[in-house]
Amino acid sequence: MEKQLFISNRNIIVSSVMGHTVEFKKGVPNGDVPRALYEEIMEKGILPCDEKGKVIDIDSKEAADIMPEPVKIILRPKDAFEASDKILEVMKAIIENNDPNNFTGAGMPSAKVISSKLGWVVDTKEVRALWTKHIAELKAE
């Protein structure tokens, strides 16, 4: 696989949070960039280019191979009832799946597992309250 080249409009040394250091000379294409650093160096204004130093258009097909996937951010619903409904829905799926690793020692679905499935943090107290309510509803049936 061919290395991707990057170019900077200034002399700069990028010290990554991953422990890598890459030096860029103004206007000189550099291909010594680990793929894991692409996003970090592009945040500093260092752009992908071809071997002649021509910057690759971000909307082009070539750039699609370079650019990292955008992170999808899921926000907790503002409506408490909607949030509770989604938590309960995940709880029911966990119960149906019946994987012992998804439950606490007390037999309640794990808040960590629920949070990972929803994409936003769910508090253990909230899970306990909904769990108690769900068990009461099942007993009433």
N, C-alpha and C positions, 0 to 999 in steps of 0.2 A: 504494500500500500504506500502510495506516495505521500510524503509529508506535506501538510498544509503550510503555506507561507503566510506570514503576517508582516505588516509594515506600520511603522510609527512616524508621526510628524515631528518627533523630537527625540533626543537621546534620553533613554530611560532604562533603568534596571528595575525589573519587576520581581519582588520577593513575594512568593506565594504563601498563603496560609498552609499549604501542603508541604512546604519546605523546599520548593524549587526556586531557583533564581535564573531569570532569563534576561539577557541584555539586548536592547534594541538600539541600533544606530539610526539616526534620522534618515528616512528615505531608502534604507537598505532592507530588502526582504529577509526575513529570518524564519527558518524552518525547524529550529530546535525547540519547539514548544510542545510539551506533552499534551495530549488531547484533554486530559483532565483540567488543564488550565485555560482552555479556549475561552470559556465564559468570563473568567476572572480578568484575562488580559483585554478582552473586548470591552469590559466595563471601564477600563482605563483609557479607552479611545484608540487602542491598537487594533487595526482592522485586517481581515483576511485579504490577501492579494494573490495575483498570479506571479509567475517567475520574473516578469518584467517590472513588477512593483505596482501594477494597476489594481486599484481597490476593487474587490468583487462586490457587486450590488447585493445588498442584504435580501432583496426580494427575488433574486435569481435562483435557478435550480442548483447551481454550485453551492450557494450559501446554505441551502436547505440541508446539505450533507454536513456542514460545519456547525451550524447554529444548534445550541442545546435545546431540548424540548422545553417549552414554557411550563412553569410550575402552576398547576391548577390549585387555586386557593379556595377552600370551602369554608364559608363562614357559618357560624351557629345561627340558626333562625332567630330573629328578634322576638317572634311570638313564642311564649313559653309553652303553649299548648302544642304548637307545631313541633317544637324541639322534643317535647315529651313523646309525641306520637312517633317521631323518627327513632328515638331511643328505644321505645317499646317494640317497634318493628324489628330493630336489630336484635333486641333481646329474644324475641320469638324465633328469629332465624338461628340464633345461637342455641336455643333450647332444642330446636328441631335437628340441628346438626349434631348435637350431643357430644362434642369433643371435650373431654375432661380438662384439657388445658385452657379452655375458655371460661372456666368457672373458678370462683374463689374457694377456699377451704370450707366456707359456710354453705357452698352450693349455689351461690348467687352468680349470675354472669359478671365477668370481670369488667370493671370500668375501663381498664387499659384496652381490652379487646374491643369493647364498644366504641371507644374513642378512635381506635385505628380504623375501624370499619366506616365510621361516620366522617372522619377527616377533621373533626374538631374535638376539643377536650371535654370530657364528661366527668363530673365529680362523683366520687364514690357515694356520697350522701344522696345525691340525686338518683343514682342507680338503685340504692337501697330502698328509697321511698317508692319508686316505680315498681320495683320487684315486689315489695310488700303489697302494694295495690293490685298488682297482677295476680299474685297468689290468692288474695282475698276474692278477686273476681272468679278465679278458677274454682275455688271452693263453693262459691255461691251458685255456680251452674249446676 
